[in-house]
């Protein structure tokens, strides 16, 4: 008894035809997994205010430089942060306005509850 499943709402057909492909869904999942870590999210929240070097982030968050560097590596791989070199110091900031918007919207949403 293998019946073909049919939608109740015709809008479901359009959504199914236009839904994101599996590769895009995987990329979005990786993006949210990256943001789903306390250390990385603390870094993003800090960088939402200003650019900082690893030393400053270590001071702000009270965790090791190694942990900060490791988290920044993941954030950079997901294009959530970018770098700027000034002499020997590398400064980190949010990659673009999209990341800032995501951070601001998430904070606003959580503060609503």
N, CA, C and O atoms as a GROMACS GRO file, in nm:
protein
  452
    1UNK      N    1   0.083  -0.119   0.000
    1UNK     CA    2   0.000   0.000   0.000
    1UNK      C    3   0.087   0.125   0.000
    1UNK      O    4   0.099   0.193   0.102
    2UNK      N    5   0.148   0.154  -0.114
    2UNK     CA    6   0.238   0.268  -0.127
    2UNK      C    7   0.168   0.381  -0.200
    2UNK      O    8   0.177   0.391  -0.323
    3UNK      N    9   0.101   0.466  -0.127
    3UNK     CA   10   0.031   0.580  -0.187
    3UNK      C   11   0.125   0.698  -0.198
    3UNK      O   12   0.207   0.722  -0.109
    4UNK      N   13   0.113   0.772  -0.308
    4UNK     CA   14   0.192   0.893  -0.323
    4UNK      C   15   0.134   1.001  -0.233
    4UNK      O   16   0.013   1.026  -0.233
    5UNK      N   17   0.220   1.062  -0.156
    5UNK     CA   18   0.178   1.167  -0.063
    5UNK      C   19   0.143   1.293  -0.141
    5UNK      O   20   0.219   1.336  -0.228
    6UNK      N   21   0.028   1.351  -0.111
    6UNK     CA   22  -0.017   1.473  -0.178
    6UNK      C   23  -0.036   1.582  -0.074
    6UNK      O   24  -0.082   1.555   0.037
    7UNK      N   25   0.000   1.706  -0.110
    7UNK     CA   26  -0.014   1.815  -0.013
    7UNK      C   27  -0.160   1.853   0.010
    7UNK      O   28  -0.245   1.839  -0.078
    8UNK      N   29  -0.187   1.902   0.129
    8UNK     CA   30  -0.319   1.955   0.161
    8UNK      C   31  -0.330   2.098   0.107
    8UNK      O   32  -0.432   2.136   0.050
    9UNK      N   33  -0.225   2.174   0.127
    9UNK     CA   34  -0.222   2.314   0.084
    9UNK      C   35  -0.138   2.324  -0.043
    9UNK      O   36  -0.025   2.274  -0.047
   10UNK      N   37  -0.190   2.388  -0.145
   10UNK     CA   38  -0.119   2.401  -0.273
   10UNK      C   39   0.011   2.480  -0.258
   10UNK      O   40   0.103   2.462  -0.338
   11UNK      N   41   0.020   2.565  -0.157
   11UNK     CA   42   0.143   2.640  -0.134
   11UNK      C   43   0.260   2.546  -0.105
   11UNK      O   44   0.375   2.581  -0.131
   12UNK      N   45   0.231   2.430  -0.052
   12UNK     CA   46   0.336   2.332  -0.021
   12UNK      C   47   0.410   2.289  -0.148
   12UNK      O   48   0.529   2.260  -0.143
   13UNK      N   49   0.340   2.286  -0.260
   13UNK     CA   50   0.404   2.248  -0.387
   13UNK      C   51   0.511   2.349  -0.424
   13UNK      O   52   0.622   2.312  -0.461
   14UNK      N   53   0.477   2.479  -0.415
   14UNK     CA   54   0.574   2.584  -0.449
   14UNK      C   55   0.692   2.583  -0.353
   14UNK      O   56   0.807   2.600  -0.395
   15UNK      N   57   0.665   2.564  -0.225
   15UNK     CA   58   0.773   2.560  -0.128
   15UNK      C   59   0.867   2.443  -0.158
   15UNK      O   60   0.989   2.458  -0.154
   16UNK      N   61   0.809   2.327  -0.188
   16UNK     CA   62   0.892   2.209  -0.218
   16UNK      C   63   0.976   2.233  -0.342
   16UNK      O   64   1.094   2.196  -0.345
   17UNK      N   65   0.918   2.294  -0.445
   17UNK     CA   66   0.991   2.321  -0.569
   17UNK      C   67   1.105   2.420  -0.549
   17UNK      O   68   1.205   2.414  -0.620
   18UNK      N   69   1.090   2.512  -0.454
   18UNK     CA   70   1.188   2.618  -0.434
   18UNK      C   71   1.274   2.603  -0.309
   18UNK      O   72   1.351   2.693  -0.275
   19UNK      N   73   1.262   2.490  -0.241
   19UNK     CA   74   1.336   2.474  -0.115
   19UNK      C   75   1.486   2.466  -0.142
   19UNK      O   76   1.530   2.427  -0.250
   20UNK      N   77   1.562   2.504  -0.041
   20UNK     CA   78   1.707   2.504  -0.053
   20UNK      C   79   1.759   2.363  -0.075
   20UNK      O   80   1.704   2.266  -0.022
   21UNK      N   81   1.866   2.352  -0.156
   21UNK     CA   82   1.922   2.219  -0.180
   21UNK      C   83   2.002   2.172  -0.057
   21UNK      O   84   2.030   2.251   0.033
   22UNK      N   85   2.036   2.046  -0.054
   22UNK     CA   86   2.100   1.985   0.062
   22UNK      C   87   2.235   2.049   0.095
   22UNK      O   88   2.270   2.061   0.213
   23UNK      N   89   2.311   2.091  -0.007
   23UNK     CA   90   2.440   2.155   0.018
   23UNK      C   91   2.422   2.288   0.092
   23UNK      O   92   2.496   2.319   0.185
   24UNK      N   93   2.324   2.366   0.049
   24UNK     CA   94   2.297   2.494   0.116
   24UNK      C   95   2.250   2.471   0.258
   24UNK      O   96   2.292   2.543   0.350
   25UNK      N   97   2.164   2.374   0.279
   25UNK     CA   98   2.117   2.342   0.414
   25UNK      C   99   2.235   2.299   0.502
   25UNK      O  100   2.241   2.337   0.619
   26UNK      N  101   2.327   2.222   0.447
   26UNK     CA  102   2.447   2.181   0.523
   26UNK      C  103   2.532   2.301   0.562
   26UNK      O  104   2.584   2.308   0.674
   27UNK      N  105   2.546   2.396   0.470
   27UNK     CA  106   2.623   2.518   0.499
   27UNK      C  107   2.556   2.601   0.609
   27UNK      O  108   2.624   2.654   0.697
   28UNK      N  109   2.425   2.612   0.603
   28UNK     CA  110   2.351   2.687   0.706
   28UNK      C  111   2.363   2.617   0.841
   28UNK      O  112   2.378   2.682   0.944
   29UNK      N  113   2.355   2.485   0.840
   29UNK     CA  114   2.370   2.407   0.964
   29UNK      C  115   2.508   2.431   1.024
   29UNK      O  116   2.520   2.450   1.146
   30UNK      N  117   2.612   2.429   0.942
   30UNK     CA  118   2.749   2.454   0.991
   30UNK      C  119   2.761   2.595   1.049
   30UNK      O  120   2.828   2.616   1.150
   31UNK      N  121   2.697   2.691   0.984
   31UNK     CA  122   2.696   2.829   1.032
   31UNK      C  123   2.638   2.837   1.173
   31UNK      O  124   2.698   2.898   1.262
   32UNK      N  125   2.521   2.777   1.193
   32UNK     CA  126   2.457   2.782   1.324
   32UNK      C  127   2.531   2.698   1.429
   32UNK      O  128   2.531   2.733   1.547
   33UNK      N  129   2.593   2.588   1.387
   33UNK     CA  130   2.674   2.510   1.480
   33UNK      C  131   2.792   2.594   1.529
   33UNK      O  132   2.827   2.590   1.647
   34UNK      N  133   2.853   2.669   1.439
   34UNK     CA  134   2.964   2.755   1.476
   34UNK      C  135   2.919   2.859   1.578
   34UNK      O  136   2.990   2.887   1.675
   35UNK      N  137   2.803   2.916   1.557
   35UNK     CA  138   2.751   3.017   1.649
   35UNK      C  139   2.697   2.955   1.778
   35UNK      O  140   2.672   3.026   1.876
   36UNK      N  141   2.677   2.825   1.779
   36UNK     CA  142   2.616   2.757   1.892
   36UNK      C  143   2.711   2.719   2.004
   36UNK      O  144   2.677   2.636   2.088
   37UNK      N  145   2.828   2.777   2.007
   37UNK     CA  146   2.927   2.749   2.109
   37UNK      C  147   2.943   2.874   2.198
   37UNK      O  148   2.954   2.985   2.145
   38UNK      N  149   2.945   2.856   2.330
   38UNK     CA  150   2.951   2.971   2.422
   38UNK      C  151   3.072   3.060   2.398
   38UNK      O  152   3.059   3.183   2.395
   39UNK      N  153   3.189   3.001   2.380
   39UNK     CA  154   3.310   3.081   2.359
   39UNK      C  155   3.299   3.162   2.230
   39UNK      O  156   3.325   3.282   2.229
   40UNK      N  157   3.260   3.096   2.122
   40UNK     CA  158   3.250   3.166   1.994
   40UNK      C  159   3.142   3.274   2.000
   40UNK      O  160   3.161   3.383   1.946
   41UNK      N  161   3.032   3.245   2.064
   41UNK     CA  162   2.925   3.345   2.074
   41UNK      C  163   2.966   3.462   2.162
   41UNK      O  164   2.931   3.576   2.134
   42UNK      N  165   3.041   3.435   2.269
   42UNK     CA  166   3.094   3.543   2.352
   42UNK      C  167   3.189   3.632   2.272
   42UNK      O  168   3.188   3.754   2.287
   43UNK      N  169   3.270   3.571   2.187
   43UNK     CA  170   3.361   3.648   2.102
   43UNK      C  171   3.280   3.735   2.006
   43UNK      O  172   3.307   3.854   1.992
   44UNK      N  173   3.180   3.675   1.940
   44UNK     CA  174   3.098   3.752   1.847
   44UNK      C  175   3.026   3.868   1.917
   44UNK      O  176   3.017   3.978   1.862
   45UNK      N  177   2.976   3.843   2.036
   45UNK     CA  178   2.908   3.948   2.112
   45UNK      C  179   3.006   4.061   2.145
   45UNK      O  180   2.971   4.178   2.137
   46UNK      N  181   3.128   4.025   2.183
   46UNK     CA  182   3.230   4.126   2.211
   46UNK      C  183   3.266   4.205   2.085
   46UNK      O  184   3.277   4.327   2.089
   47UNK      N  185   3.283   4.133   1.975
   47UNK     CA  186   3.320   4.199   1.849
   47UNK      C  187   3.205   4.281   1.791
   47UNK      O  188   3.225   4.363   1.702
   48UNK      N  189   3.085   4.258   1.841
   48UNK     CA  190   2.970   4.337   1.797
   48UNK      C  191   2.982   4.482   1.847
   48UNK      O  192   2.913   4.571   1.797
   49UNK      N  193   3.071   4.505   1.946
   49UNK     CA  194   3.091   4.638   2.002
   49UNK      C  195   3.213   4.708   1.942
   49UNK      O  196   3.214   4.830   1.928
   50UNK      N  197   3.315   4.630   1.908
   50UNK     CA  198   3.441   4.689   1.863
   50UNK      C  199   3.531   4.578   1.809
   50UNK      O  200   3.506   4.460   1.834
   51UNK      N  201   3.635   4.617   1.734
   51UNK     CA  202   3.735   4.519   1.695
   51UNK      C  203   3.833   4.500   1.812
   51UNK      O  204   3.860   4.594   1.887
   52UNK      N  205   3.885   4.377   1.825
   52UNK     CA  206   3.979   4.348   1.933
   52UNK      C  207   4.085   4.250   1.886
   52UNK      O  208   4.064   4.174   1.792
   53UNK      N  209   4.200   4.253   1.954
   53UNK     CA  210   4.304   4.153   1.931
   53UNK      C  211   4.280   4.037   2.029
   53UNK      O  212   4.197   4.046   2.118
   54UNK      N  213   4.355   3.929   2.010
   54UNK     CA  214   4.339   3.810   2.094
   54UNK      C  215   4.363   3.845   2.241
   54UNK      O  216   4.290   3.799   2.329
   55UNK      N  217   4.465   3.928   2.269
   55UNK     CA  218   4.495   3.966   2.407
   55UNK      C  219   4.375   4.034   2.472
   55UNK      O  220   4.340   4.004   2.586
   56UNK      N  221   4.312   4.128   2.401
   56UNK     CA  222   4.196   4.198   2.456
   56UNK      C  223   4.078   4.103   2.477
   56UNK      O  224   4.007   4.113   2.578
   57UNK      N  225   4.057   4.012   2.383
   57UNK     CA  226   3.948   3.915   2.398
   57UNK      C  227   3.975   3.822   2.517
   57UNK      O  228   3.882   3.782   2.587
   58UNK      N  229   4.102   3.787   2.539
   58UNK     CA  230   4.139   3.706   2.656
   58UNK      C  231   4.104   3.781   2.784
   58UNK      O  232   4.051   3.722   2.878
   59UNK      N  233   4.134   3.909   2.787
   59UNK     CA  234   4.102   3.992   2.903
   59UNK      C  235   3.950   4.002   2.924
   59UNK      O  236   3.901   3.984   3.035
   60UNK      N  237   3.876   4.029   2.816
   60UNK     CA  238   3.730   4.047   2.824
   60UNK      C  239   3.662   3.919   2.872
   60UNK      O  240   3.578   3.922   2.961
   61UNK      N  241   3.699   3.805   2.812
   61UNK     CA  242   3.629   3.680   2.837
   61UNK      C  243   3.688   3.597   2.951
   61UNK      O  244   3.622   3.507   3.002
   62UNK      N  245   3.812   3.628   2.990
   62UNK     CA  246   3.873   3.555   3.100
   62UNK      C  247   3.904   3.410   3.069
   62UNK      O  248   3.901   3.325   3.158
   63UNK      N  249   3.934   3.381   2.942
   63UNK     CA  250   3.975   3.245   2.905
   63UNK      C  251   4.109   3.252   2.832
   63UNK      O  252   4.155   3.360   2.795
   64UNK      N  253   4.172   3.139   2.812
   64UNK     CA  254   4.308   3.135   2.758
   64UNK      C  255   4.316   3.188   2.615
   64UNK      O  256   4.220   3.184   2.539
   65UNK      N  257   4.438   3.238   2.582
   65UNK     CA  258   4.463   3.283   2.445
   65UNK      C  259   4.446   3.168   2.347
   65UNK      O  260   4.400   3.188   2.234
   66UNK      N  261   4.483   3.049   2.390
   66UNK     CA  262   4.471   2.931   2.304
   66UNK      C  263   4.324   2.906   2.269
   66UNK      O  264   4.291   2.880   2.153
   67UNK      N  265   4.237   2.913   2.369
   67UNK     CA  266   4.094   2.892   2.346
   67UNK      C  267   4.037   3.000   2.255
   67UNK      O  268   3.956   2.971   2.167
   68UNK      N  269   4.078   3.124   2.277
   68UNK     CA  270   4.033   3.236   2.193
   68UNK      C  271   4.079   3.215   2.049
   68UNK      O  272   4.000   3.228   1.956
   69UNK      N  273   4.206   3.182   2.031
   69UNK     CA  274   4.261   3.162   1.896
   69UNK      C  275   4.190   3.049   1.823
   69UNK      O  276   4.159   3.060   1.705
   70UNK      N  277   4.166   2.940   1.895
   70UNK     CA  278   4.097   2.826   1.835
   70UNK      C  279   3.954   2.866   1.791
   70UNK      O  280   3.910   2.832   1.681
   71UNK      N  281   3.885   2.938   1.877
   71UNK     CA  282   3.749   2.982   1.844
   71UNK      C  283   3.750   3.079   1.726
   71UNK      O  284   3.664   3.072   1.638
   72UNK      N  285   3.847   3.170   1.725
   72UNK     CA  286   3.856   3.266   1.615
   72UNK      C  287   3.883   3.197   1.482
   72UNK      O  288   3.836   3.241   1.377
   73UNK      N  289   3.959   3.089   1.486
   73UNK     CA  290   3.987   3.012   1.364
   73UNK      C  291   3.856   2.957   1.305
   73UNK      O  292   3.835   2.964   1.184
   74UNK      N  293   3.770   2.904   1.391
   74UNK     CA  294   3.640   2.853   1.345
   74UNK      C  295   3.552   2.964   1.293
   74UNK      O  296   3.485   2.949   1.190
   75UNK      N  297   3.552   3.077   1.363
   75UNK     CA  298   3.470   3.191   1.321
   75UNK      C  299   3.518   3.246   1.187
   75UNK      O  300   3.437   3.286   1.102
   76UNK      N  301   3.647   3.249   1.168
   76UNK     CA  302   3.703   3.298   1.042
   76UNK      C  303   3.671   3.203   0.928
   76UNK      O  304   3.642   3.247   0.816
   77UNK      N  305   3.676   3.073   0.954
   77UNK     CA  306   3.645   2.972   0.851
   77UNK      C  307   3.501   2.985   0.803
   77UNK      O  308   3.471   2.959   0.686
   78UNK      N  309   3.411   3.026   0.893
   78UNK     CA  310   3.270   3.045   0.857
   78UNK      C  311   3.242   3.187   0.806
   78UNK      O  312   3.127   3.223   0.782
   79UNK      N  313   3.347   3.267   0.791
   79UNK     CA  314   3.336   3.405   0.743
   79UNK      C  315   3.249   3.491   0.834
   79UNK      O  316   3.175   3.578   0.788
   80UNK      N  317   3.260   3.464   0.964
   80UNK     CA  318   3.188   3.546   1.062
   80UNK      C  319   3.277   3.658   1.115
   80UNK      O  320   3.226   3.761   1.160
   81UNK      N  321   3.409   3.639   1.110
   81UNK     CA  322   3.503   3.744   1.150
   81UNK      C  323   3.607   3.764   1.041
   81UNK      O  324   3.633   3.675   0.959
   82UNK      N  325   3.665   3.882   1.042
   82UNK     CA  326   3.774   3.914   0.950
   82UNK      C  327   3.888   3.974   1.031
   82UNK      O  328   3.870   4.008   1.148
   83UNK      N  329   4.005   3.986   0.970
   83UNK     CA  330   4.122   4.035   1.039
   83UNK      C  331   4.177   4.161   0.973
   83UNK      O  332   4.156   4.188   0.855
   84UNK      N  333   4.250   4.236   1.056
   84UNK     CA  334   4.323   4.354   1.010
   84UNK      C  335   4.453   4.357   1.088
   84UNK      O  336   4.452   4.348   1.211
   85UNK      N  337   4.563   4.368   1.018
   85UNK     CA  338   4.695   4.369   1.083
   85UNK      C  339   4.742   4.514   1.102
   85UNK      O  340   4.732   4.597   1.011
   86UNK      N  341   4.792   4.540   1.222
   86UNK     CA  342   4.854   4.669   1.252
   86UNK      C  343   4.988   4.638   1.319
   86UNK      O  344   4.993   4.611   1.439
   87UNK      N  345   5.095   4.642   1.242
   87UNK     CA  346   5.226   4.600   1.293
   87UNK      C  347   5.224   4.451   1.323
   87UNK      O  348   5.196   4.370   1.235
   88UNK      N  349   5.253   4.416   1.448
   88UNK     CA  350   5.254   4.276   1.488
   88UNK      C  351   5.118   4.229   1.541
   88UNK      O  352   5.098   4.110   1.566
   89UNK      N  353   5.027   4.323   1.559
   89UNK     CA  354   4.898   4.290   1.620
   89UNK      C  355   4.792   4.266   1.513
   89UNK      O  356   4.779   4.344   1.418
   90UNK      N  357   4.716   4.157   1.531
   90UNK     CA  358   4.606   4.126   1.442
   90UNK      C  359   4.476   4.158   1.516
   90UNK      O  360   4.452   4.108   1.626
   91UNK      N  361   4.395   4.240   1.454
   91UNK     CA  362   4.266   4.277   1.511
   91UNK      C  363   4.155   4.199   1.440
   91UNK      O  364   4.159   4.179   1.319
   92UNK      N  365   4.058   4.158   1.518
   92UNK     CA  366   3.943   4.083   1.467
   92UNK      C  367   3.819   4.169   1.477
   92UNK      O  368   3.802   4.244   1.573
   93UNK      N  369   3.733   4.157   1.377
   93UNK     CA  370   3.605   4.227   1.379
   93UNK      C  371   3.502   4.139   1.308
   93UNK      O  372   3.536   4.042   1.240
   94UNK      N  373   3.375   4.173   1.326
   94UNK     CA  374   3.270   4.099   1.256
   94UNK      C  375   3.291   4.117   1.106
   94UNK      O  376   3.330   4.225   1.061
   95UNK      N  377   3.266   4.013   1.029
   95UNK     CA  378   3.299   4.013   0.887
   95UNK      C  379   3.224   4.118   0.806
   95UNK      O  380   3.283   4.184   0.721
   96UNK      N  381   3.096   4.135   0.832
   96UNK     CA  382   3.019   4.233   0.757
   96UNK      C  383   2.891   4.269   0.832
   96UNK      O  384   2.866   4.222   0.942
   97UNK      N  385   2.811   4.354   0.769
   97UNK     CA  386   2.687   4.400   0.833
   97UNK      C  387   2.587   4.287   0.855
   97UNK      O  388   2.503   4.296   0.945
   98UNK      N  389   2.595   4.182   0.775
   98UNK     CA  390   2.503   4.069   0.794
   98UNK      C  391   2.525   4.004   0.931
   98UNK      O  392   2.429   3.970   1.001
   99UNK      N  393   2.651   3.987   0.968
   99UNK     CA  394   2.682   3.925   1.097
   99UNK      C  395   2.635   4.016   1.210
   99UNK      O  396   2.579   3.969   1.309
  100UNK      N  397   2.659   4.145   1.195
  100UNK     CA  398   2.612   4.243   1.294
  100UNK      C  399   2.461   4.235   1.308
  100UNK      O  400   2.408   4.235   1.420
  101UNK      N  401   2.391   4.230   1.198
  101UNK     CA  402   2.245   4.222   1.199
  101UNK      C  403   2.198   4.094   1.268
  101UNK      O  404   2.105   4.098   1.348
  102UNK      N  405   2.261   3.981   1.237
  102UNK     CA  406   2.224   3.853   1.299
  102UNK      C  407   2.244   3.862   1.450
  102UNK      O  408   2.157   3.820   1.527
  103UNK      N  409   2.357   3.917   1.492
  103UNK     CA  410   2.385   3.930   1.636
  103UNK      C  411   2.283   4.022   1.703
  103UNK      O  412   2.229   3.989   1.808
  104UNK      N  413   2.256   4.136   1.642
  104UNK     CA  414   2.160   4.232   1.699
  104UNK      C  415   2.020   4.171   1.707
  104UNK      O  416   1.950   4.187   1.807
  105UNK      N  417   1.979   4.102   1.602
  105UNK     CA  418   1.845   4.041   1.600
  105UNK      C  419   1.833   3.930   1.703
  105UNK      O  420   1.730   3.918   1.770
  106UNK      N  421   1.938   3.848   1.718
  106UNK     CA  422   1.936   3.740   1.817
  106UNK      C  423   1.925   3.798   1.958
  106UNK      O  424   1.846   3.749   2.040
  107UNK      N  425   2.004   3.900   1.987
  107UNK     CA  426   1.999   3.962   2.119
  107UNK      C  427   1.863   4.025   2.146
  107UNK      O  428   1.808   4.013   2.256
  108UNK      N  429   1.810   4.093   2.046
  108UNK     CA  430   1.677   4.155   2.060
  108UNK      C  431   1.569   4.049   2.083
  108UNK      O  432   1.482   4.066   2.168
  109UNK      N  433   1.576   3.941   2.009
  109UNK     CA  434   1.478   3.834   2.023
  109UNK      C  435   1.482   3.772   2.163
  109UNK      O  436   1.378   3.752   2.226
  110UNK      N  437   1.602   3.743   2.212
  110UNK     CA  438   1.616   3.681   2.344
  110UNK      C  439   1.573   3.777   2.454
  110UNK      O  440   1.511   3.734   2.552
  111UNK      N  441   1.603   3.904   2.440
  111UNK     CA  442   1.564   4.003   2.541
  111UNK      C  443   1.413   4.025   2.546
  111UNK      O  444   1.361   4.071   2.647
  112UNK      N  445   1.342   3.992   2.437
  112UNK     CA  446   1.195   4.005   2.432
  112UNK      C  447   1.128   3.914   2.532
  112UNK      O  448   1.026   3.951   2.592
  113UNK      N  449   1.184   3.795   2.552
  113UNK     CA  450   1.116   3.696   2.634
  113UNK      C  451   1.124   3.729   2.774
  113UNK      O  452   1.072   3.655   2.858
   0.00000   0.00000   0.00000
